Amino acid sequence: MTAQLHESTVAQLAQRLRARELSAEEAARHYLARAKAHEPLGAYLAMDEQVTLAQARAADARLAAGDTAPLLGVPIAHKDIFVTRDFASTAGSRMLEGYRSPFDATVVTRLAEAGAVTLGKLNCDEFAMGSSNENSAFAPAKNPWDPTRIPGGSSGGSAVAVAARLAAAATGTDTGGSIRQPAAFCGITGIKPTYGRASRYGMIAFASSLDQAGVMARTAEDCALLLSAMCGPDPDRDSTSLDLPAEDFGRSLAAPIEGLRIGVPREFFGEGLAADVRAAIDAALQEYVKLGAKLVDISLPRTELAIPVYYIIAPAEASSNLARFDGVKFGHRAKRYGDLLDMYKKTRAEGFGDEVKRRIMIGTYVLSHGYYDAYYLQAQKIRRMIADDFQQAFRQCDVIAGPVAPTVAWKLGEHGNDPLADYLADIFTLPGSLAGLPGMSVPCGFGAGGMPVGMQLLGNYFQEARLLNCAHRLQQATDFHLRRPEGF
């Protein structure tokens, strides 16, 4: 009965569990066994079979009592940027190795209330800083389509777990593309909602004005189910959460898209876009035309400025957020030191990895006296202009479509010690993040080396349901989201 259980989508699993065709405990045991069997992929950082099975038995009891929670018994996993009481929360860093939180993140709590069973915590770039998962302090996650390649980052472990069927779905966070890019590289579906839709309480902060929780699954329908469960206001714990009621993001999944205006930004299709990626995106756009949509040529003129703007604002916020990791109250503390200042220095030198140190130093520099006006203030002004560009574009179109990344996933170690190469890979995802817009990645084909290509869909504020509708209609017309890596 459970042999091909991992081939079921979240929606199918939930239905089978409600019909009592299988138990939550059976489903949990199946996924736990798969996660252990494919441990070399490096998807998981923490697992606890007893905790997971206890949650599964509790879900079975709720099912037996007639509970109809939408995700009851469905096994998922969380990016290790969300704190959890029952599993260590490290943010992929030695600084928090073994740390146990006294509370759960709001996203974790809400998904648990919806009935989801937690399989464990998933690998990520340290403090979510990276585009390849190679910045994890423990080990890089590997792309199941080709284990010699990166899965994308920072939510790399989440993408690997879903693509390799080691979890039915996973949470992720997106600061500059950290859901969309790994989803594209691993051939799955991922969505980042409008900034403020999901509570940031319990999310280990990187850049507070950009960080947003989201979900990764195999289908748009699955993403809608999870997003509906986890979003909603959290005014007592997160002052940036929007005062908007929870909603059913899957309410219009099957709605026709005849007449939909899809904006195609010319800046997304320049010289830097690889031919194989462009071919896949062009083919997907033609599928939309067949479905009755209309392609509209638009411009996002400040696209190239998104990289310098992001890599000023995000490190500035990181330098502030990561000041708390000083070895005093929690986390790593240097074993040998002289006075308090020496303890701070040695603790942070030992606990943080190279990329985190780099961003802290950049952030401290751009906020320092004499440079704040020249860098940080100017970046914030251009950020507003980038947001205005999107509003101008949405006067001409309903949804914006283009590539997620300029290339398919690259080889592990290929970018070596060149952080700029990783930064440039975020060129298409950063503008939407800076504007706080909802965005998602949808599988749309394959490129060089048989690696997946993802199409990015961006909507105006609060248009998650429309994005999911567009993604679902594409998935009804194509089968890229159904394909899986060989051997998984």
N, C-alpha and C positions, 0 to 999 in steps of 0.2 A: 504493500500500500504506500509505503514511504519512499520506494526506490527512486522515483522521479519527482518527489515532493518539491525539490528545489527548482523545478521547471515552472511551478505555479507562480503567478504574479501575486502581489499583496491582495488584490481584490479577489482572486480565485482562492487563495488561502483562507481569507476571512470567511468566504462563503462556505468552504468545506468544513471549517471549524464550527460555524453556526449550525451546519447540517449534521454535525457530529460524525462526519466521515473519518475524521482523525482527531486526536487530542492535541492540545497545546503542548503537552509533555513530549508526545511523539515528534511533533514538529521541531521543538527545541533540541531534542537529542539528535535528530537528523542533521540540523545545521551545526551543532557543536562538533559532531563527528567530521563533517566536511571541513570546518575551520581547522581542526587539528590535522587532518590529512593534508591540507594545503598550507601548512604553517610556513614553508619556505617563501611564500609570496609576501610575507611580512605585513599582512593586512591588520592583524590584531596586536595591540600592546598589552591588553589585560583581559583575562577571562576567568570566570569562577563558576564551574558547573553547578555547584550546590545552590548558589544564588539564582542562576538562570532557571534551574529546574523548580525551585521553590516558587518563582514568579509564574512559571508555566502551570504548576498545580493550582495556584490561586486563580489563574485564568480559567482553568478547567472547572473549578468550583463556581465561578461566575457564569460560565456557559451553562452548567447544569441547573443553575438557579434561574435561567432564562434571560440573563443580561444580554443586551443587544449592542453593547459598545462597538464602534465601527472597526476597531483593530484588535479585538479580543483574541488573544492567543498568538498573534502574528509575531514571529521572531525578527527583531531588528537589532541594529547596533549603533552606537553613538561615537561620533568623532571625539577624540580625547582632548577636546578643547572645552567640552561641557563637564562641569563637576558632577560627580555622583557619589552617593554615600557608600554604595556597595562595591564599587570598583575604584582602583587607584585612578587619579586624575593628574596627568603629567604635562599636558600640552606638548608632548613630544620632546620634553627638555629634561636634562639631568638636574636642573634647578628644582624640579618638583618630583623627582624620582621617588615613587612610593607614597606620595601624598594622598591622604584620604580626606575628602571633604565632609564636613558635618551636615551638609544639606545637598539636595539635588537642584540642578538648574531647572528653571521654569519649563523649558522645552522638554526636558526629561520627564518632569512631573506630569505634564499634560499628555504626553504620549503614553505614559503608564496608566493614567486615568482612562485613556481611550482603549486600554487593554493590551498594549504592546508589551512583549516580553524582551528583556535586554539580554543579548548574547555576550556583550563585552564592549570594550573601548577600542577605537580604531586609530591606526597610525596617522600621523600628520607631520608636516614641517613644523619645526620648533616654534612655538607660540604663533603658529599659522603663518610664518614668514617664509614663503617660498612658492615656487611654481613647479616643483618636480618631486617632492617628498624626500629628496636627498638631504634636506636639512634636518630630518629627524635625528635626534641624539642617539637613537637606539639602533635603527637599521632602516635603509630605504625600502619602501614598499615597491613591488615589481608588477609591471603591467601583465595581466594574464594572457593578453593577446601575443605578447612577446616578452618573456621575463628578462631580456637584456635591455629593455626600454623602461623609461620612467612612466608612472601612471598619471602624472600631473600632480599639482598641489594647489593649496596646501592640504585639501581633503583627499589625499591620495589613497589612504587606507579605506576610506568610505567607498570610493569608486571601485577599488579592487574587490572589496567584499561583495558588492552588488554584481559586478561583472562576472566574477568567478562563482557566483551563487553560494557565497559563504554567509549571506544574510539576505533576507527578503527585501530589505531596504535599509537605508542608513541616513543619519543626520549628517550635515556638514555645515560649514560656515563659509561665507563669501565676503571678503573684504575688498578684493580687487579682481576676483574671477575664480576664487578657490573652490567653488562648486561647479561652475560651468566648464572650466578648462579640464579638470580631471574626468568629468562626465563625458566630455567630447573625446578625450584620449582613450577612454576605456569602453566606449560604445554604449553608454547608458543615458538615462534621462535625469537631468538635475535642474532644480529651480531655486533661485534666490528671490524672495518676495520684496516688495517695497520696503525701504528702510523704516523700521519701527513696527512692522506687522507682527514680528515675532519678538518676544522678550529676550533681552540680552542678559537677564539676571542669571548668574551662574555660568556664563560664558567667559572663559579666561580671556581678558581683553587684550587685543593687539592695537587697533585704531578705532576708538569708540564711535566716531562719527561715520564710520564706514562698515564696521562689523555687522553682519546680519546672518541669522540662522536660516537654514533651508534644508531641503531634502534631496536625496538621490535614490532612484529606483529604476526599474526597467521600463516603465511606461508612464505616460502622462496621467493616466487614470490613477495609478498608484501614488504618484506625487500629489495629486489633488486630495486623495484620502488623508495622507499624512499631514499635508500643509493645513488642511481644514482642522485637524485635531490639535495642532501645536500653536496656531496663531491666535491672536486676541490680545486685548489690553492687559497690562500688568502694572498699573499705576503705583502700587505700593512698593514695588521692587525695582522698576525700571522707568525712570522719568522720560526716557526717549521712546517708550512704547506708545503707539498711536491709540487714541481713544475711539477705536472702531470695533464694533462687535465682531465676534467670530462669524465666519460665513462658510457656506459650502462652495468651495472653489471648483468643484466638479459639476456644478449645476447646469452648465451649458456645454459640456464636453462634446456632445454629438451634434451640436447646432451647425447648420450649414455655414460655409464661409464665402458664398457667392457675393461678389461685390466688395469683399474685404480689400482694403488698400494696404499693400505691403511695401514699405519704404526700403529701398536698397541704397545704402550710403556709398557714394562713389569712392570715398576715402578708405573704405574697407576692402576695396578691390584693386589696390595699387600694385606697384612692383614687388613689394615684400611678400605678397600672398603666393604660396606655392601653387603650381599648376594643378597638382592632383587634388588639393583642397578646393581650389576654385571650381574644378570640374564637378565635384560632388555637390557643392553649394548651388551651382547653376542648375544641376539636374533636379535638386530639391525645389528650387524656385519654380521650375517648370511644372513640377507636380502640383504646386499651389495654383498655377495658372489653369491647369486641367480641372482643378476643383472649383474654379470660378473666381479666384482672387485676381486682383490687378496689381502689377508691379509698378511702383512709382520711383523715379529717380530722385534722390534727395541728397543733401549735403550736411555733413557734420564737420564743419571746417576746422574745428580745434582738436580733432582726434589725436594728432601727433603730440599736442601739448599735454595730453592726459598722463603720459609717462612721467615727465618731470614734475607735474603738479602732484600726482599721487606719491611719488617718491620724495616729496618734501613733506606733505601733510601726514601721510601714514607714519613715517619714522618719527615725526615730531610728537604725535600722539603716543606712539610706542615708548618713546623715551620717558614720558610721564607715567604711563600705565605700568611699565616694568620697574619703576623706582621702588615699588613695594617689595621686590624680591631682593632682600638685603641680608638674609640669614638671621634675622632677629626673631621673628615670630613663627615662621613656617618655611618649609623648603630646605634646600641645601645650605649648610654652613661649613666654611673652611675649618679644618681640624687644627691648624696651627696658625696663629696670628699674634700680633702684638697688641696694639690698642684697638678701639672700636673702628676707627677709620681703616686700619689695616685689615680688619675682619671684613668690612664692606668690600674692599678692593679684591681680596683673595676669593671671597665667596662668589662674587659676580664674575671674576675671571675664570673660576673653575666651573661654575654652573651654567653659564651661557655659551652657546656655540658661536662660530665665527659670523654667521649671517645676522644673528640677533645683536651681537656686539656692533657690527657694522651699522645696523639701522639705529641703534641707540645713539651711537656717535654722530651719525648724520642728523638725527632729530635734535640732539642737544646743540649741535652747531647752528642749525637754522633757527633755533629759538633763542640763541644767545644774543647779548647786547650788540647792536650794530648790524646784525644779520636778519633779525626778525622782520623788519620792514622790507628788506631787499629780497628775501626768499619767502618766508611763511605767509606774510600778508599778501604778497603778489600772487602766490599760489591759490590762496583763498578767493581772490578776485577772479582769477581765471576759472576756478571751479564753478563759480556762479555763471560765468559766460558759457561753459560747457553745458550746464543744466539748461540755460536759455536756448542753446542750439537745439537741444532735444525738443523743447516746447515749440520752437519754430517748425521743426520737422513734423511733429505730430499734428500740425495744422494741415499738413498735406497727406498724412497717412495714418493708419490705425495701429499698425505694428511695424517694427523695424526688423529686418532679417539680414544676416550676413554670417561670416565665419566666426567661430569662437577663438581660434588661434591661427597664426599664419602657416603652420606646418602640422603634420601629425606628430605623435610622441617621438622624442629623440632618444638616443641611446643613453643608458646610465653612464654618468661621467663625461659625456660628450662636451658639456659646457665647461668642464674643468673648474678652474678658479676664476671664471669670468661671470660675475653676477649680472653684468649688463645683458648678457645673452638671455638669461632667464627673465629679466625685467622686460625686455623687448617683446617677449612672447605674450605679454599681457596687453598688447596694444589695443585689441578689439574689446576686451572685457572691462578695462579701466574706466572708459567714459561713462558707461551706465552706472558703475559703482559710485563714481564721484557725484553723479546726479541723484543717487538714491533710488533709481528705477528698478522695477522688477525685471528679471532676465532669466532665461533658461537655455539649456543646451539640449538638442534633440538629435539622435543618431540619424545621419542622412547619407551614409555611404562609406567607402573605404578608399584609402590612398596608398602611398608608397609602402611597400612591405606588408600589404594587407592590413594596415592599421586603420582603426575607425576614424571617421571625420564627424564632427558635430556641427550642426547649424545653430547659431545663436538667434534667439527671438527676444526682442526688447519691447516692453509696453510702457504706456504712460502710467503714472502713479495709480495704484490700486486696481490695475488691470490684469491681475494674476489669472482670473477665470478666462479672460480672452486669450491669454498666452497658452494656457493649458488646452483650450479648445483648438487653437491652431496646431499645437503639437499633436493632439489626439487625432485630428483629421489627417495629418501627414502620416501618422503611424497606422491609420486604417488603410492608407493607400500604398504603404511600403512595408517591408519586413526587416529593415535594418535593426530595429530594436529587439527583434526576436532572435537574432543571430548571437551565438555565444562563442567564446574562445575554445579552440580544440582542446579536449581533455578535461573540460569543466562542465 
